[in-house]
């Protein structure tokens, strides 16, 4: 089903208690590459995620905004809106042939432990349910990434073992909100 492009102003900018979430812009490239290629943010990522992969990911994020009118936000602290500290939000995707909203969060290690990932994820889920109530929200992480699992649960998602998939030595765990119970793969 082809969706109508969202009105970007319904998605950006958004302020939470401590964060400013705004549309990703080409000027965010350097911050995106820095955060996404940092070995600490890739501790649980089995793929090579150097600067070239981070650049490709950034372009994919930008393309989604241009095509859909929403996507993963650039995140800043409200008191320092010019400094990008991470990325969070939702993008359209497909799992088991069903259209979904993929919940994403990745932050600079300098701000880990402050609850920002949860705060951004909660707002992402809230907006997703508001603008796309018919679509399930999913987050995927691997079995070793306890911080990501904690964030998904804190954002209101539940484990959905029926969707779990093995990829090499790792098991990818799925967390969902709005996924049909007992749905077959």
Secondary structure, 3 states (H helix, E strand, C coil): CCCCCCCHHHCCCEECCCEEEECCCHHHHHHHHHHHHCHHHHCCCCCCCCHHHHHHHHHHHHHHHHHHCCCEEEEEEHHHCCCEEEEEEEEEEEECCEEEEEEEEEECHHHCCCCHHHHHHHHHHHHHHHHCCCCEEEEEEECCCHHHHHHHHHCCCEECHHHCEEECCEEEEEEEECCCCCCCC
